[in-house]
Amino acid sequence: MEIPPQVLVEFTCKNQPKPSLPTEWALCGEREDRLELLKLSTFALIITPGDPRLVISSGCATRLFEALEVGAVPVVLGEQVQLPYQDMLQWNEAALVVPKPRVTEVHFLLRSLSDSDLLAMRRQGRFLWETYFSTADSIFNTMLAMIRTRIQIPAAPIREEAAAEIPHRSGKAAGTDPNMADNGDLDLGPVETEPPYASPRYLRNFTLTVTDFYRSWNSAPGPFHLFPHTPFDPVLPSEAKFLGSGTGFRPIGGGAGGSGKEFQAALGGNVPREQFTVVMLTYEREEVLMNSLERLNGLPYLNKVVVVWNSPKLPSEDLLWPDIGVPIMVVRTEKNSLNNRFLPWNEIETEAILSIDDDAHLRHDEIMFGFRVWREARDRIVGFPGRYHAWDIPHQSWLYNSNYSCELSMVLTGAAFFHKYYAYLYSYVMPQAIRDMVDEYINCEDIAMNFLVSHITRKPPIKVTSRWTFRCPGCPQALSHDDSHFHERHKCINFFVKVYGYMPLLYTQFRVDSVLFKTRLPHDKTKCFKFI
């Protein structure tokens, strides 16, 4: 039998409330009593002042903020109401606004909302309160960000990690092995095979131009608001200065020509000269590292390679590093930590980062295709090996699963593209408890990055290519082969869920395969493909 919904209407109050305006309802009881009641409520009814000339009052604002604080969905009666920063924030994702003549329909409207919609609205409402209204500093920062956005003043640059370079000798000829590059069936085309050129540097934290701003007002769905739903929504009030970096409302194009040879020869998008930086984490595996670096020789659109030397022991003095045509920056770290993979090093001058393990074996055409896909989805993690999470019913907990499946919710960052701004969020904004657990287990940094990106964008990652293994043959055994590896990852997922307060990972069966590049596909695997 269905339990009827409960509606509480109080006509008497312990105190003697006084309305702020003659035409509005007064606040009943003390603030602590109202919050305790709202904690038990799904919705909070807010009636606007009777005077239609008033857009909002202090009493309505107080009810609104109290509802957001405890996670109740505000239901505002009165179509003339103007919620705080209404032209900048999408309030329809956290509150319901119903005209007063339709008050008789409120019950049916609320009953029509699904549980998933209610959860999303309650979570978004709490996010708005924490980010913009919870403290005096957040309110002040929001006002400054709003003014800055309206008059188009650039925000302050994001914080970068100073890179302490380890001196090394280069000169070893690379690319002598014809199987190193292995471009497969992909003809890279005349544009990619040109001599090296300068890449647009990542010197600012937004790339919004006048033409893109016009598109944001006229073509983007819904009203333009302070922080578009891109990976660059602020997570904390102190980060409320950032206005989209590299994605925002940049139009995405198909490149010159749009078909045939022109399509294959052009990278696509509006910055045909854009490049990416390879960040490679390594620990006392010099021979494996040198082989991986040699495979990058001649890689198109590669701007620089940053080798994160995670060992306290410096490289051998007689070690001769390969000459691959682009600079190789060897960075010394303060301690051995997998979190060093995601530090926003100041030597990274591109928006795109290809995070890759020193034992990963990817062909040039696979990397190129992954970069093309990332340029069309700059707010996502775009990578090669996919994984997914699952709910363990007997133990009532989350599990990490690496079995082959048509469904995925994570992409391993041992071979993945992501935006540099995510490195900043991971290192300086994401809760420290998550990074501490990564250091404790020496594991789970890739899961933490997937949690972060999915939490901010509410989008799953994108898996590309049809290869089933990308580890180099003959490499020393990695940490992932240890028996405790998966047990630790189970614990990490459950701990991260507690930190975030919910499961941010999203399932997807969408993947992008290089059909245009004549990739040979196994017949027994094609049933799970989504061809683009």
C-alpha positions in Angstrom: 0.0 0.0 0.0 1.4 3.4 -1.0 2.1 5.7 2.0 0.4 9.1 1.5 2.8 12.1 1.5 2.9 14.2 4.7 2.3 17.9 4.6 3.0 20.1 7.6 1.3 23.4 8.0 1.8 25.3 11.3 -0.6 28.1 12.1 0.7 28.7 15.6 4.3 29.5 16.6 6.2 29.4 19.9 7.4 32.9 19.4 5.6 35.9 18.0 6.9 36.3 14.5 7.0 39.6 12.8 7.0 39.6 9.0 9.6 41.8 7.3 6.8 43.1 5.0 3.1 43.5 5.5 2.3 41.2 2.6 4.5 38.3 3.4 4.4 35.3 5.7 6.5 35.5 8.9 9.2 33.1 9.9 7.9 30.7 12.6 10.1 29.4 15.4 13.8 29.7 16.0 16.3 29.0 13.2 17.5 25.7 14.9 13.9 24.4 15.1 13.2 25.2 11.4 16.4 23.5 10.3 15.6 20.4 12.3 12.2 20.3 10.6 13.7 20.9 7.1 16.2 18.0 7.6 13.2 15.7 7.7 11.6 17.3 4.7 11.9 16.7 0.9 10.4 20.0 -0.1 10.1 23.5 1.5 7.2 25.7 0.4 8.2 29.4 0.0 5.4 31.9 -0.6 6.5 35.2 -2.1 5.1 38.5 -0.9 1.6 39.4 -2.0 2.7 42.7 -3.6 3.5 41.8 -7.2 5.9 44.7 -7.4 8.3 42.9 -5.0 10.6 40.4 -6.6 11.9 38.9 -3.2 12.1 39.8 0.5 14.4 39.0 3.3 11.9 36.4 4.7 11.8 34.6 1.4 15.5 34.7 1.0 15.9 33.3 4.6 13.5 30.4 3.8 15.4 29.7 0.5 18.9 29.6 2.1 17.7 27.4 5.0 16.2 24.9 2.6 19.3 24.8 0.5 21.5 24.4 3.6 19.8 21.2 4.7 19.2 19.7 1.2 15.4 20.4 0.9 14.1 21.4 -2.5 12.6 24.9 -2.4 9.2 25.2 -4.0 8.6 28.9 -4.7 5.1 30.2 -5.2 5.2 33.3 -7.3 6.3 33.8 -10.8 7.6 37.3 -10.3 10.3 36.2 -7.9 13.9 36.8 -8.8 16.3 34.4 -7.1 19.8 35.5 -6.2 22.1 35.8 -9.2 19.2 34.5 -11.3 20.8 35.7 -14.6 24.0 33.7 -13.7 22.9 30.5 -12.0 20.5 27.9 -13.3 18.1 27.7 -10.4 15.8 25.3 -12.3 18.4 22.6 -11.3 17.8 23.1 -7.6 14.4 24.7 -7.1 10.9 24.8 -8.5 9.1 28.1 -9.3 5.3 27.8 -9.6 2.9 30.6 -10.4 0.4 31.2 -7.6 -2.7 30.6 -9.8 -1.3 27.0 -10.2 -1.1 26.3 -6.5 -3.6 23.5 -6.8 -1.2 21.6 -9.2 1.7 21.7 -6.8 0.9 18.3 -5.3 0.7 16.6 -8.6 3.9 18.4 -9.9 5.9 17.2 -6.9 4.6 13.6 -7.2 5.8 13.5 -10.8 9.5 14.0 -9.8 11.5 10.8 -9.8 13.9 9.8 -7.1 16.9 10.5 -9.2 15.7 14.0 -10.1 15.1 14.7 -6.4 18.5 13.5 -5.5 20.1 15.7 -8.2 18.1 18.8 -7.1 18.9 18.3 -3.5 22.6 17.8 -4.2 22.7 20.8 -6.5 20.9 23.0 -4.0 23.4 22.1 -1.3 26.2 22.8 -3.8 24.8 26.3 -4.5 24.5 27.1 -0.8 28.1 25.9 0.0 29.6 27.6 -2.9 27.8 31.0 -3.1 25.9 31.7 0.1 27.3 29.8 3.1 29.8 32.4 4.4 30.6 36.0 4.0 33.7 35.2 2.0 31.7 33.1 -0.4 29.1 35.8 -0.9 31.7 38.4 -1.5 33.7 36.2 -3.9 30.5 35.4 -5.8 29.7 39.1 -6.1 33.2 39.9 -7.4 33.1 37.0 -9.9 29.7 38.1 -11.1 30.9 41.6 -11.7 34.1 40.4 -13.3 32.1 38.1 -15.6 29.7 40.8 -16.7 32.5 43.3 -17.6 34.7 40.5 -19.0 37.7 41.0 -16.8 40.1 38.0 -16.9 40.5 36.0 -13.7 43.8 35.5 -11.9 45.9 32.7 -13.3 45.6 29.4 -11.6 48.3 28.1 -9.3 51.1 26.0 -10.9 53.7 23.7 -9.4 57.3 24.9 -9.9 59.2 22.1 -11.6 62.7 21.3 -10.3 64.5 20.0 -13.3 67.0 17.1 -13.1 69.9 17.8 -15.5 70.3 15.0 -18.0 72.2 14.3 -21.3 70.4 13.9 -24.6 71.8 12.7 -27.9 70.9 9.1 -28.3 69.3 8.6 -31.7 65.7 7.6 -31.4 63.4 5.9 -33.9 65.9 3.4 -35.4 63.5 0.6 -34.8 60.8 0.7 -37.5 58.3 -0.9 -35.1 58.6 1.8 -32.5 56.2 4.3 -34.1 53.9 1.7 -35.7 51.3 4.0 -37.2 49.1 1.2 -38.3 46.8 2.0 -41.2 46.6 5.7 -40.4 48.1 8.1 -43.0 48.9 11.0 -40.8 48.6 13.4 -43.7 50.6 16.5 -44.7 49.7 18.7 -41.8 50.9 16.3 -39.1 54.2 15.5 -40.9 55.3 19.2 -41.2 58.4 20.3 -39.2 57.9 21.2 -35.6 56.2 24.5 -34.9 55.3 26.6 -31.9 52.1 25.6 -30.0 49.7 28.1 -28.5 50.8 28.4 -24.9 48.5 27.8 -21.9 49.3 31.2 -20.2 45.8 32.1 -19.0 42.9 30.2 -17.5 40.2 31.0 -20.0 40.0 31.2 -23.8 36.7 33.0 -24.2 36.7 35.3 -27.2 34.2 37.9 -28.4 32.7 35.5 -31.0 32.4 32.7 -28.5 30.7 35.0 -26.1 28.2 35.9 -28.8 27.5 32.2 -29.3 27.1 31.6 -25.6 24.3 34.1 -25.5 22.5 33.1 -28.6 23.3 29.4 -29.2 23.9 27.8 -25.9 20.8 26.1 -24.3 19.3 28.1 -21.5 20.5 31.4 -20.1 24.2 32.3 -19.9 25.2 32.0 -16.3 28.2 32.7 -14.1 29.8 29.3 -14.2 28.8 27.2 -17.2 28.5 23.4 -16.7 32.0 22.6 -17.9 34.8 21.0 -16.0 35.6 24.4 -14.7 32.7 25.0 -12.4 34.1 26.2 -9.1 34.2 23.6 -6.4 35.0 26.1 -3.6 34.1 29.7 -3.2 37.8 30.6 -3.4 37.9 29.1 -6.9 34.9 31.2 -8.0 37.2 33.3 -10.3 37.5 30.8 -13.1 35.5 31.3 -16.3 36.1 28.1 -18.3 39.4 27.2 -19.7 39.5 26.0 -23.2 36.0 24.6 -23.5 33.5 27.2 -22.3 31.4 27.9 -25.4 34.1 27.4 -28.0 32.4 26.2 -31.2 33.6 22.8 -32.4 34.3 22.3 -36.1 35.3 19.5 -38.4 38.5 21.0 -39.7 39.4 22.1 -43.2 37.5 20.4 -46.0 35.3 18.2 -43.8 35.6 15.0 -45.8 38.0 12.6 -47.4 41.7 13.5 -47.5 41.1 17.0 -46.0 39.3 15.5 -43.0 42.1 13.0 -42.3 44.8 15.7 -42.9 43.2 18.2 -40.5 43.1 17.8 -36.7 39.6 19.4 -36.4 38.4 22.2 -34.2 39.3 25.9 -34.4 43.0 25.7 -33.3 44.6 23.5 -35.9 48.1 24.1 -34.4 47.1 22.9 -30.9 49.5 20.5 -29.2 49.6 18.3 -26.1 52.1 17.5 -23.4 53.0 14.0 -22.3 53.3 13.5 -18.6 55.0 10.2 -17.8 55.4 9.0 -14.2 58.4 6.6 -13.6 60.2 4.9 -10.7 63.6 3.3 -11.1 62.9 1.6 -14.4 65.4 3.4 -16.7 65.4 0.8 -19.5 61.6 0.7 -19.7 61.4 4.5 -19.6 64.0 4.9 -22.4 62.0 2.6 -24.6 58.8 4.4 -23.9 60.4 7.8 -24.7 61.9 6.4 -28.0 58.4 5.4 -29.1 57.3 9.0 -28.9 59.9 10.0 -31.6 58.1 11.8 -34.4 54.7 11.9 -32.7 52.6 14.6 -34.3 51.4 17.5 -32.2 53.6 16.6 -29.3 54.8 19.8 -27.5 56.9 18.4 -24.7 57.5 15.4 -22.5 57.5 15.9 -18.7 59.0 12.9 -16.9 58.0 12.9 -13.3 60.9 11.2 -11.5 59.2 9.6 -8.5 62.3 8.0 -7.0 64.6 9.6 -4.4 67.5 8.1 -6.3 68.6 10.3 -9.2 69.0 8.9 -12.7 72.3 7.4 -13.6 74.9 10.0 -14.6 75.9 8.0 -17.7 72.3 7.6 -18.8 71.9 8.9 -22.3 68.4 10.1 -23.0 66.9 9.8 -26.5 66.5 12.7 -28.9 62.9 12.6 -30.0 62.6 16.1 -31.5 60.9 17.8 -28.6 62.2 18.8 -25.2 62.2 16.2 -22.4 61.9 17.8 -19.0 62.8 15.5 -16.1 61.2 16.8 -12.9 62.3 15.9 -9.4 59.6 15.3 -6.8 59.7 15.8 -3.0 58.5 12.3 -2.2 57.4 9.1 -3.9 53.7 9.7 -4.5 51.3 8.7 -7.2 49.6 12.1 -6.7 52.7 13.7 -8.4 51.2 12.5 -11.7 48.6 15.2 -11.5 50.6 18.2 -10.3 50.0 21.2 -12.6 53.7 21.7 -13.4 54.5 25.1 -14.8 56.5 23.4 -17.6 53.2 22.2 -19.1 52.4 24.9 -21.6 49.4 23.2 -23.3 45.8 22.7 -22.2 45.9 19.0 -23.2 47.8 16.5 -21.1 48.4 12.9 -22.1 49.1 11.1 -18.8 50.8 7.8 -19.7 52.6 5.1 -17.7 56.2 4.3 -18.5 55.2 0.8 -19.5 52.3 1.7 -21.7 52.6 0.8 -25.4 50.5 3.0 -27.7 50.8 3.4 -31.4 51.1 6.9 -32.8 47.8 6.6 -34.7 46.0 5.6 -31.4 47.4 8.6 -29.6 46.5 10.9 -32.5 42.9 9.6 -32.6 42.6 10.0 -28.8 43.7 13.6 -29.1 41.2 14.3 -31.9 38.4 12.9 -29.7 39.5 14.9 -26.7 39.5 18.1 -28.7 35.8 17.5 -29.3 35.1 16.7 -25.6 37.6 18.8 -23.7 35.7 18.6 -20.4 36.0 14.8 -20.3 38.7 12.3 -19.6 39.5 10.6 -22.9 41.5 7.4 -22.6 42.1 3.9 -23.7 41.6 1.2 -20.9 38.1 1.4 -19.4 36.9 0.1 -16.0 33.6 0.2 -14.1 32.2 0.1 -10.6 29.5 -2.2 -9.4 27.3 -2.5 -6.3 28.0 -5.6 -4.2 24.5 -6.5 -2.8 25.6 -9.1 -0.2 28.2 -6.8 1.4 26.3 -3.5 0.6 29.4 -1.8 -0.8 31.0 -0.7 -4.0 33.4 -2.9 -6.0 36.0 -2.0 -8.6 35.8 -4.2 -11.7 38.3 -4.6 -14.6 36.5 -7.4 -16.4 35.6 -6.8 -20.0 32.2 -5.3 -20.3 30.2 -3.2 -22.7 29.7 -0.7 -19.9 32.3 1.5 -18.2 32.4 4.4 -15.7 36.2 5.0 -15.5 39.1 5.4 -17.8 42.6 4.6 -16.4 44.9 7.6 -16.4 47.8 5.4 -17.3 46.9 6.3 -20.8 44.4 9.2 -21.0 44.0 12.8 -22.1 42.6 15.4 -19.8 42.7 19.2 -19.3 45.4 20.8 -17.3 42.9 22.5 -15.1 41.9 19.2 -13.7 45.4 18.8 -12.4 45.0 22.0 -10.5 41.7 20.9 -9.0 43.1 17.5 -8.1 46.2 18.9 -6.4 44.8 22.0 -4.6 41.0 21.8 -4.4 40.1 18.1 -4.1 39.8 17.1 -0.4 43.2 16.2 1.1 41.8 13.0 2.6 41.6 11.5 -0.9 45.2 12.3 -1.7 46.3 10.9 1.7 44.6 7.6 0.9 46.3 7.5 -2.4 49.6 7.9 -0.6 48.7 5.3 2.0 47.8 2.6 -0.5 50.2 3.7 -3.3 47.1 3.2 -5.4 43.8 4.6 -6.7 45.0 8.0 -8.1 43.3 7.2 -11.4 40.0 6.4 -9.5 40.3 9.7 -7.6 40.7 11.7 -10.9 37.7 9.9 -12.4 35.7 10.7 -9.3 36.7 14.4 -9.5 35.9 14.9 -13.2 32.6 13.0 -13.0 31.6 15.0 -9.9 32.3 18.4 -11.6 30.9 17.6 -15.1 28.3 15.0 -14.3 29.5 13.2 -17.4 31.2 9.8 -17.8 34.6 9.5 -19.5 35.1 8.5 -23.1 37.0 5.4 -24.2 38.6 5.3 -27.5 40.3 2.7 -29.9 39.6 -1.0 -30.1 42.8 -2.3 -28.6 42.5 -4.8 -25.8 45.9 -4.4 -24.2 48.3 -1.6 -24.2 51.1 -2.8 -21.9 54.5 -3.3 -23.3 55.6 -6.9 -23.7 58.5 -8.0 -21.5 58.2 -5.0 -19.0 58.8 -5.7 -15.3 55.7 -6.5 -13.3 53.7 -3.5 -12.3 51.9 -2.8 -9.0 48.6 -3.7 -10.5 49.6 -7.4 -10.6 49.7 -7.6 -6.9 46.9 -9.6 -5.2 46.1 -6.8 -2.9 45.7 -4.3 -5.7 42.0 -4.9 -6.3 41.2 -5.1 -2.6 42.7 -1.7 -2.1 40.8 -0.3 -5.0 37.5 -1.6 -3.5 38.3 0.3 -0.3 39.3 3.4 -2.2 36.0 3.6 -4.0 33.9 3.2 -0.9 36.1 5.8 1.0 35.8 8.3 -1.9 32.0 7.8 -1.9 32.0 8.8 1.8 34.1 11.9 1.1 31.8 13.1 -1.8 28.6 12.0 0.0 27.4 10.1 -3.1 28.6 8.0 -6.0 29.6 10.5 -8.7 30.7 7.9 -11.3 28.3 7.5 -14.2 27.9 4.5 -16.5 28.2 4.7 -20.2 28.2 2.3 -23.2 29.4 5.0 -25.5 32.8 4.7 -27.0 34.6 6.1 -30.0 36.4 3.8 -32.4 38.6 4.8 -35.3 36.5 3.4 -38.1 37.7 6.0 -40.5 41.2 4.9 -39.9 40.5 1.3 -41.1 41.0 -0.2 -37.6 40.8 -4.0 -37.7 38.0 -5.0 -35.3 37.7 -8.5 -33.7 34.5 -10.1 -34.9 33.6 -11.3 -31.4 33.8 -7.8 -29.9 31.8 -5.7 -32.4 28.5 -6.2 -30.6 29.5 -3.7 -27.9 30.8 -1.0 -30.3 29.3 2.5 -30.7 30.6 3.6 -34.1 31.0 7.3 -34.8 
